[in-house]
Amino acid sequence: MTTASERTKAVVETRELLQILARADEVTVQGLVQSVAVCLLRHYPMDADLAISAVALPGVWAYPKRG
């Protein structure tokens, strides 16, 4: 079973990976990875969104920790 802390950590780390891919100078697979990362990040939750969710639903989300 995934804990709230593990779930939040996965969301934060996925966002950080997508941000790295979106900023990449080298385009791979004809820009597919980078363009998908940019599209996903457009609607991806920020730490403030996760923090609000953690307050409202502590059994689902945990307060995001910067690592």
SULZI-V225020 format. One line per field, one symbol per residue. ss: DSSP state (h for helix, s for strand, l for the rest). psi: psi as a letter, one per 40 degrees, with the letter a starting at -180 (. if undefined). burial: # if it has 16 or more other C-alpha atoms within 10 Angstrom, else .. A space follows every 10 residues. Layout:
ss->???
psi->???
burial->???
This chain:
ss->lllhhhhhhh hhhhhhhhhh hhhlllllhh hhhhhhhhhh hhllllhhhh hhhhhhllll lllllll
psi->hhiddddddd dddddddddd ddehdhhiff eddddddddd ddeiiidddd ddddddgeed iihhhh.
burial->...##..##. ##..#..##. ##........ ...#..##.. #.....#..# #.##.....# ####...
